[in-house]
Amino acid sequence: MCGGNAISSGFEAVGNLTNGLMAEATARGNAKTIKSVAKVQSKKIKEQGRKDASSARAVAAENGLDVNVGVPALIEDEILGDAAYNASMNISQAGYSASDVLRQGKMTRNNYGMKAASSTIDAIAQANGWK
């Protein structure tokens, strides 16, 4: 005859499976959010770079320099290049962070899976009178 402990262990196994699925789904959502936020931040970085380059160009023009050649053009290119690089690094770092979050979610799911397997074995053992 099945005892109350076997039923409890069965419910514990189902709860662990559910928790594992939830942990992985949460990790996927968090990883997607990390990537989305990085895209928005990267656009802002590039836009700020364009504004800074425009300001540098305006200052050079105020001082009577030809802004299409020479040092003013190099400075403008440097500012735009730095902004593009920073935006790229931001997206790259977000990719690493998202991968880490996904990895942690899978590890949590696996831990819950092991607990569920243990609870299932315990429930079967109790139902058969082995414990």
N, CA, C and O of each residue as an XYZ file, in Angstrom:
524
protein
N       0.842     -1.178      0.000
C       0.000      0.000      0.000
C       0.883      1.235      0.000
O       1.946      1.251      0.620
N       0.448      2.238     -0.679
C       1.200      3.478     -0.839
C       1.031      4.345      0.397
O      -0.091      4.615      0.824
N       2.144      4.780      0.970
C       2.109      5.637      2.144
C       2.093      7.105      1.763
O       2.291      7.470      0.605
N       1.855      7.929      2.754
C       1.820      9.368      2.534
C       3.162      9.944      2.124
O       3.225     10.932      1.393
N       4.245      9.318      2.601
C       5.570      9.802      2.224
C       5.842      9.599      0.745
O       6.510     10.422      0.118
N       5.332      8.512      0.179
C       5.525      8.257     -1.253
C       4.808      9.321     -2.082
O       5.332      9.803     -3.086
N       3.613      9.673     -1.648
C       2.844     10.708     -2.353
C       3.560     12.053     -2.232
O       3.655     12.812     -3.197
N       4.055     12.330     -1.043
C       4.794     13.571     -0.822
C       6.037     13.631     -1.709
O       6.343     14.672     -2.291
N       6.745     12.517     -1.805
C       7.940     12.473     -2.652
C       7.578     12.656     -4.121
O       8.318     13.284     -4.879
N       6.430     12.099     -4.518
C       5.963     12.275     -5.898
C       5.666     13.726     -6.215
O       6.045     14.232     -7.271
N       4.984     14.393     -5.294
C       4.699     15.819     -5.489
C       5.981     16.647     -5.488
O       6.099     17.630     -6.220
N       6.929     16.242     -4.664
C       8.212     16.942     -4.626
C       8.935     16.810     -5.965
O       9.555     17.761     -6.439
N       8.851     15.627     -6.570
C       9.483     15.408     -7.876
C       8.848     16.300     -8.938
O       9.549     16.912     -9.744
N       7.525     16.369     -8.936
C       6.824     17.217     -9.908
C       7.178     18.688     -9.678
O       7.390     19.438    -10.631
N       7.239     19.091     -8.414
C       7.613     20.469     -8.089
C       9.020     20.798     -8.563
O       9.267     21.889     -9.077
N       9.937     19.864     -8.394
C      11.310     20.095     -8.842
C      11.386     20.199    -10.363
O      12.116     21.040    -10.888
N      10.646     19.360    -11.069
C      10.627     19.461    -12.531
C      10.082     20.816    -12.975
O      10.632     21.451    -13.875
N       9.015     21.243    -12.347
C       8.413     22.536    -12.669
C       9.374     23.682    -12.368
O       9.515     24.608    -13.166
N      10.029     23.615    -11.217
C      10.998     24.658    -10.859
C      12.154     24.711    -11.849
O      12.646     25.789    -12.183
N      12.583     23.545    -12.315
C      13.665     23.505    -13.295
C      13.273     24.159    -14.607
O      14.051     24.916    -15.189
N      12.071     23.868    -15.069
C      11.581     24.482    -16.305
C      11.434     25.996    -16.142
O      11.761     26.763    -17.048
N      10.946     26.405    -14.992
C      10.773     27.835    -14.728
C      12.123     28.548    -14.673
O      12.258     29.658    -15.186
N      13.113     27.922    -14.058
C      14.443     28.534    -13.965
C      15.036     28.728    -15.356
O      15.624     29.772    -15.638
N      14.888     27.734    -16.223
C      15.435     27.859    -17.568
C      14.685     28.920    -18.373
O      15.303     29.697    -19.101
N      13.355     28.957    -18.246
C      12.569     29.963    -18.964
C      12.922     31.373    -18.490
O      13.019     32.298    -19.297
N      13.111     31.532    -17.194
C      13.499     32.833    -16.645
C      14.873     33.252    -17.175
O      15.091     34.413    -17.518
N      15.777     32.301    -17.235
C      17.124     32.601    -17.745
C      17.054     33.033    -19.209
O      17.736     33.973    -19.616
N      16.237     32.352    -19.989
C      16.090     32.740    -21.399
C      15.550     34.160    -21.527
O      16.036     34.945    -22.341
N      14.548     34.484    -20.721
C      13.983     35.833    -20.751
C      14.995     36.877    -20.327
O      15.087     37.944    -20.935
N      15.755     36.573    -19.288
C      16.775     37.513    -18.816
C      17.864     37.720    -19.859
O      18.336     38.839    -20.056
N      18.261     36.644    -20.526
C      19.294     36.761    -21.568
C      18.801     37.623    -22.720
O      19.545     38.444    -23.257
N      17.553     37.431    -23.091
C      16.971     38.243    -24.177
C      16.921     39.714    -23.771
O      17.201     40.593    -24.586
N      16.568     39.981    -22.525
C      16.514     41.354    -22.022
C      17.906     41.988    -22.033
O      18.060     43.148    -22.415
N      18.910     41.233    -21.618
C      20.284     41.744    -21.610
C      20.692     42.174    -23.012
O      21.264     43.249    -23.194
N      20.399     41.335    -24.003
C      20.761     41.658    -25.382
C      19.990     42.864    -25.904
O      20.553     43.704    -26.606
N      18.708     42.956    -25.565
C      17.891     44.081    -26.026
C      18.375     45.405    -25.429
O      18.463     46.416    -26.127
N      18.683     45.386    -24.154
C      19.172     46.597    -23.496
C      20.506     47.018    -24.108
O      20.756     48.208    -24.300
N      21.353     46.052    -24.412
C      22.653     46.370    -25.016
C      22.483     47.014    -26.387
O      23.238     47.920    -26.740
N      21.506     46.561    -27.161
C      21.267     47.166    -28.480
C      20.857     48.629    -28.330
O      21.336     49.493    -29.065
N      19.977     48.898    -27.382
C      19.527     50.277    -27.150
C      20.693     51.140    -26.667
O      20.869     52.268    -27.129
N      21.483     50.612    -25.743
C      22.633     51.369    -25.240
C      23.643     51.627    -26.354
O      24.239     52.702    -26.413
N      23.836     50.658    -27.228
C      24.786     50.824    -28.326
C      24.324     51.907    -29.292
O      25.136     52.684    -29.794
N      23.033     51.958    -29.549
C      22.513     53.034    -30.403
C      22.758     54.391    -29.760
O      23.108     55.352    -30.445
N      22.575     54.469    -28.442
C      22.812     55.729    -27.731
C      24.292     56.105    -27.774
O      24.628     57.281    -27.918
N      25.173     55.123    -27.652
C      26.612     55.387    -27.713
C      26.988     55.952    -29.078
O      27.740     56.922    -29.170
N      26.460     55.340    -30.140
C      26.758     55.820    -31.494
C      26.198     57.218    -31.721
O      26.856     58.065    -32.324
N      24.990     57.454    -31.239
C      24.374     58.785    -31.388
C      25.188     59.839    -30.650
O      25.401     60.935    -31.167
N      25.645     59.510    -29.443
C      26.472     60.455    -28.685
C      27.786     60.705    -29.419
O      28.294     61.826    -29.409
N      28.331     59.690    -30.044
C      29.549     59.853    -30.833
C      29.336     60.798    -32.002
O      30.193     61.631    -32.299
N      28.186     60.667    -32.669
C      27.871     61.581    -33.777
C      27.741     63.017    -33.270
O      28.205     63.952    -33.921
N      27.108     63.189    -32.108
C      26.969     64.527    -31.534
C      28.329     65.117    -31.163
O      28.602     66.291    -31.411
N      29.167     64.284    -30.567
C      30.503     64.756    -30.180
C      31.329     65.124    -31.413
O      32.035     66.133    -31.416
N      31.238     64.304    -32.452
C      31.978     64.594    -33.691
C      31.471     65.880    -34.323
O      32.255     66.671    -34.847
N      30.167     66.088    -34.275
C      29.583     67.308    -34.827
C      30.049     68.536    -34.039
O      30.354     69.578    -34.619
N      30.098     68.398    -32.717
C      30.572     69.508    -31.884
C      32.035     69.820    -32.170
O      32.420     70.987    -32.252
N      32.845     68.785    -32.323
C      34.266     68.999    -32.633
C      34.422     69.672    -33.990
O      35.279     70.539    -34.163
N      33.601     69.277    -34.946
C      33.646     69.876    -36.289
C      33.251     71.354    -36.217
O      33.860     72.204    -36.867
N      32.215     71.646    -35.410
C      31.760     73.035    -35.277
C      32.835     73.913    -34.628
O      33.041     75.055    -35.040
N      33.512     73.377    -33.621
C      34.575     74.137    -32.955
C      35.712     74.413    -33.934
O      36.266     75.512    -33.968
N      36.049     73.399    -34.728
C      37.122     73.587    -35.709
C      36.727     74.644    -36.740
O      37.550     75.470    -37.135
N      35.469     74.615    -37.174
C      34.997     75.592    -38.150
C      34.987     77.000    -37.553
O      35.314     77.963    -38.246
N      34.617     77.132    -36.284
C      34.632     78.434    -35.609
C      36.035     79.031    -35.577
O      36.209     80.248    -35.631
N      37.009     78.170    -35.489
C      38.397     78.625    -35.420
C      39.023     78.797    -36.800
O      40.231     78.998    -36.921
N      38.196     78.716    -37.838
C      38.660     78.998    -39.183
C      39.409     77.858    -39.866
O      40.102     78.090    -40.857
N      39.286     76.653    -39.365
C      39.973     75.512    -39.969
C      39.097     74.879    -41.051
O      37.870     74.902    -40.963
N      39.739     74.320    -42.063
C      39.018     73.568    -43.090
C      38.667     72.211    -42.481
O      39.557     71.401    -42.222
N      37.385     71.960    -42.251
C      36.957     70.765    -41.520
C      36.928     69.504    -42.383
O      36.708     68.407    -41.869
N      37.151     69.653    -43.696
C      37.091     68.490    -44.581
C      38.438     67.797    -44.769
O      38.489     66.698    -45.322
N      39.515     68.410    -44.326
C      40.853     67.837    -44.489
C      41.673     68.052    -43.232
O      41.343     68.895    -42.396
N      42.734     67.291    -43.106
C      43.685     67.510    -42.029
C      43.215     67.018    -40.675
O      42.416     66.087    -40.565
N      43.733     67.667    -39.654
C      43.493     67.257    -38.272
C      42.009     67.270    -37.892
O      41.562     66.324    -37.243
N      41.218     68.292    -38.261
C      39.803     68.257    -37.886
C      39.074     67.017    -38.429
O      38.235     66.435    -37.742
N      39.400     66.626    -39.653
C      38.772     65.435    -40.230
C      39.229     64.183    -39.490
O      38.433     63.271    -39.267
N      40.503     64.131    -39.109
C      41.018     62.985    -38.366
C      40.374     62.878    -36.986
O      40.041     61.785    -36.528
N      40.204     64.012    -36.337
C      39.567     64.013    -35.008
C      38.131     63.531    -35.111
O      37.675     62.733    -34.293
N      37.427     64.015    -36.112
C      36.039     63.592    -36.305
C      35.974     62.083    -36.561
O      35.134     61.393    -35.984
N      36.849     61.574    -37.415
C      36.888     60.136    -37.697
C      37.230     59.327    -36.449
O      36.676     58.252    -36.220
N      38.151     59.859    -35.647
C      38.551     59.177    -34.415
C      37.374     59.087    -33.441
O      37.145     58.042    -32.832
N      36.643     60.169    -33.302
C      35.488     60.182    -32.393
C      34.435     59.185    -32.871
O      33.907     58.414    -32.070
N      34.127     59.191    -34.157
C      33.132     58.258    -34.696
C      33.605     56.810    -34.569
O      32.818     55.920    -34.249
N      34.895     56.580    -34.823
C      35.439     55.228    -34.699
C      35.399     54.717    -33.268
O      35.077     53.555    -33.020
N      35.733     55.600    -32.327
C      35.685     55.207    -30.914
C      34.260     54.870    -30.481
O      34.040     53.908    -29.745
N      33.300     55.661    -30.938
C      31.906     55.400    -30.587
C      31.454     54.058    -31.166
O      30.778     53.284    -30.488
N      31.819     53.788    -32.396
C      31.440     52.512    -33.022
C      32.099     51.344    -32.286
O      31.467     50.311    -32.064
N      33.354     51.507    -31.912
C      34.062     50.456    -31.174
C      33.396     50.208    -29.818
O      33.159     49.061    -29.440
N      33.098     51.281    -29.092
C      32.459     51.144    -27.778
C      31.092     50.480    -27.896
O      30.726     49.656    -27.059
N      30.338     50.835    -28.930
C      29.034     50.213    -29.141
C      29.192     48.726    -29.433
O      28.436     47.900    -28.922
N      30.173     48.396    -30.252
C      30.433     47.000    -30.578
C      30.852     46.198    -29.341
O      30.392     45.075    -29.134
N      31.717     46.782    -28.534
C      32.152     46.108    -27.308
C      30.986     45.924    -26.338
O      30.918     44.915    -25.636
N      30.079     46.882    -26.296
C      28.908     46.787    -25.436
C      28.042     45.598    -25.851
O      27.589     44.830    -25.002
N      27.815     45.449    -27.137
C      27.008     44.331    -27.635
C      27.732     43.006    -27.388
O      27.105     42.014    -27.015
N      29.029     42.992    -27.592
C      29.812     41.780    -27.358
C      29.751     41.362    -25.892
O      29.549     40.186    -25.588
N      29.922     42.303    -24.998
C      29.866     42.004    -23.568
C      28.482     41.512    -23.171
O      28.355     40.622    -22.330
N      27.450     42.084    -23.767
C      26.089     41.633    -23.478
C      25.901     40.191    -23.935
O      25.213     39.413    -23.274
N      26.507     39.837    -25.056
C      26.425     38.452    -25.532
C      27.057     37.494    -24.542
O      26.510     36.425    -24.270
N      28.222     37.877    -23.994
C      28.872     37.038    -22.988
C      27.998     36.920    -21.730
O      27.840     35.836    -21.168
N      27.442     38.047    -21.308
C      26.595     38.036    -20.112
C      25.349     37.187    -20.333
O      24.938     36.437    -19.448
N      24.753     37.307    -21.510
C      23.564     36.507    -21.818
C      23.902     35.022    -21.830
O      23.122     34.206    -21.338
N      25.051     34.667    -22.384
C      25.474     33.261    -22.389
C      25.670     32.745    -20.966
O      25.320     31.607    -20.654
N      26.226     33.587    -20.119
C      26.434     33.195    -18.732
C      25.099     32.974    -18.023
O      24.943     32.010    -17.274
N      24.144     33.861    -18.256
C      22.823     33.721    -17.644
C      22.153     32.434    -18.129
O      21.552     31.712    -17.333
N      22.253     32.146    -19.423
C      21.680     30.907    -19.960
C      22.352     29.675    -19.348
O      21.683     28.697    -19.013
N      23.654     29.730    -19.209
C      24.393     28.607    -18.611
C      23.941     28.378    -17.175
O      23.736     27.239    -16.757
N      23.787     29.458    -16.426
C      23.333     29.327    -15.041
C      21.914     28.757    -14.976
O      21.597     27.955    -14.098
N      21.068     29.179    -15.913
C      19.706     28.651    -15.961
C      19.687     27.160    -16.249
O      18.904     26.419    -15.656
N      20.544     26.721    -17.154
C      20.620     25.287    -17.469
C      21.161     24.494    -16.284
O      20.704     23.385    -16.009
N      22.134     25.071    -15.585
C      22.668     24.380    -14.407
C      21.589     24.250    -13.332
O      21.471     23.204    -12.693
N      20.814     25.292    -13.135
C      19.737     25.247    -12.151
C      18.697     24.216    -12.562
O      18.212     23.450    -11.730
N      18.351     24.197    -13.865
C      17.399     23.196    -14.359
C      17.927     21.786    -14.114
O      17.179     20.908    -13.684
N      19.202     21.568    -14.383
C      19.793     20.242    -14.166
C      19.782     19.854    -12.690
O      19.534     18.697    -12.350
N      20.050     20.819    -11.819
C      20.004     20.532    -10.381
C      18.602     20.129     -9.943
O      18.428     19.180     -9.179
N      17.608     20.858    -10.435
C      16.232     20.483    -10.110
C      15.877     19.131    -10.718
O      15.131     18.356    -10.120
N      16.407     18.849    -11.896
C      16.159     17.542    -12.524
C      16.722     16.404    -11.694
O      16.085     15.360    -11.553
N      17.909     16.598    -11.147
C      18.509     15.578    -10.283
C      17.688     15.399     -9.002
O      17.498     14.276     -8.533
N      17.208     16.497     -8.446
C      16.361     16.401     -7.254
C      15.058     15.675     -7.581
O      14.560     14.885     -6.779
N      14.511     15.952     -8.769
C      13.271     15.284     -9.179
C      13.498     13.787     -9.345
O      12.664     12.981     -8.934
N      14.622     13.416     -9.944
C      14.933     11.991    -10.108
C      15.077     11.319     -8.750
O      14.584     10.212     -8.534
N      15.756     12.001     -7.842
C      15.931     11.453     -6.500
C      14.586     11.287     -5.796
O      14.338     10.269     -5.150
N      13.729     12.282     -5.923
C      12.406     12.214     -5.293
C      11.565     11.108     -5.910
O      10.805     10.440     -5.208
N      11.695     10.910     -7.221
C      10.945      9.856     -7.900
C      11.398      8.482     -7.414
O      10.575      7.610     -7.137
N      12.705      8.298     -7.313
C      13.236      7.022     -6.811
C      12.784      6.798     -5.374
O      12.422      5.686     -4.988
N      12.810      7.863     -4.594
C      12.366      7.765     -3.195
C      10.891      7.400     -3.135
O      10.500      6.577     -2.307
N      10.057      7.994     -3.995
C       8.630      7.694     -3.993
C       8.379      6.226     -4.378
O       7.549      5.548     -3.772
N       9.098      5.762     -5.376
C       8.941      4.360     -5.805
C       9.387      3.416     -4.695
O       8.738      2.405     -4.426
N      10.485      3.751     -4.066
C      10.991      2.899     -2.968
C       9.999      2.850     -1.819
O       9.764      1.785     -1.249
N       9.421      3.980     -1.474
C       8.456      4.014     -0.373
C       7.164      3.303     -0.746
O       6.553      2.629      0.084
N       6.749      3.459     -2.007
C       5.510      2.804     -2.441
C       5.656      1.289     -2.432
O       4.680      0.573     -2.208
N       6.861      0.799     -2.671
C       7.101     -0.649     -2.679
C       7.577     -1.168     -1.338
O       7.898     -2.348     -1.197
N       7.622     -0.297     -0.368
C       7.991     -0.715      0.973
C       9.482     -0.930      1.155
O       9.880     -1.627      2.088
N      10.298     -0.377      0.328
C      11.750     -0.567      0.431
C      12.369      0.365      1.456
O      13.496      0.140      1.897
N      11.659      1.390      1.834
C      12.174      2.324      2.830
C      11.254      2.387      4.003
O      11.516      3.123      4.954
